[in-house]
Amino acid sequence: MPLRLDIKRKLSARSDRVKCVDLHPTEPWMLAALYNGNVHVWNVESQQLIKSFECCDLPVRASKFVPRKNWVVAGCVSITWT
């Protein structure tokens, strides 16, 4: 039996893949690490892009909110950051 999901919201960005997502524990924010080297922070209620970071020219493999420090951390394939 196939899994059927109703899509309620759609957020889009120009990238081949989403490598990682994280949800903020207290704010309506979603963090997306993208294959194109960017990290996006979306407001899931308004479906608006809040912030975009250009981390590197290669895929961002992981990203995470650190709420108590108000940080976003990200790890990419490249050793150098642009």
C-alpha positions in Angstrom: 0.0 0.0 0.0 1.6 3.3 -1.1 2.1 6.1 1.4 -0.2 9.0 0.7 0.6 12.4 2.1 -1.3 15.6 1.6 1.2 18.5 0.9 0.1 21.5 2.9 2.9 23.8 2.3 5.6 24.1 -0.3 8.9 26.0 0.0 11.1 26.2 -3.1 14.7 27.2 -3.8 17.1 26.6 -6.7 19.1 23.6 -5.8 19.4 20.0 -7.0 18.7 18.5 -3.5 18.0 19.3 0.1 20.7 17.5 2.2 19.5 18.3 5.7 16.6 20.0 7.5 16.2 21.1 11.1 13.2 22.7 12.9 13.7 25.4 15.5 12.3 24.3 18.9 10.5 27.6 19.7 10.2 29.6 16.5 8.3 28.6 13.4 11.6 28.3 11.4 13.0 25.5 9.2 16.7 25.3 8.3 17.5 23.7 5.0 21.1 22.7 3.9 21.2 22.7 0.2 23.3 20.8 -2.4 24.3 24.1 -4.1 26.2 25.3 -1.0 23.6 27.5 0.6 21.7 27.3 3.8 18.2 28.8 4.0 16.1 29.7 7.0 12.3 29.6 6.2 9.4 30.8 8.3 7.0 27.8 7.9 3.9 29.8 8.9 4.3 32.6 6.4 6.3 30.5 3.8 8.9 33.3 3.5 12.6 33.0 3.3 14.0 34.7 6.4 17.8 34.4 5.7 20.1 32.8 3.2 23.8 32.0 3.7 26.3 31.2 1.0 28.5 28.7 2.8 30.6 27.2 0.1 30.7 26.1 -3.6 30.0 22.5 -2.7 27.1 20.8 -1.0 26.3 21.6 2.6 25.9 18.2 4.3 24.5 19.2 7.6 23.0 22.2 9.4 21.6 22.7 12.9 20.0 25.4 15.0 21.7 26.1 18.3 18.8 28.0 20.0 20.5 28.9 23.3 23.3 30.7 21.5 21.1 32.0 18.6 23.5 30.2 16.2 23.2 28.3 13.0 26.0 25.8 12.3 26.6 24.1 9.0 29.1 21.6 7.7 30.0 21.3 4.0 32.3 19.2 1.9 34.9 22.0 1.4 37.4 22.8 4.0 37.5 26.5 3.1 34.6 28.9 3.4 33.8 31.7 1.0 
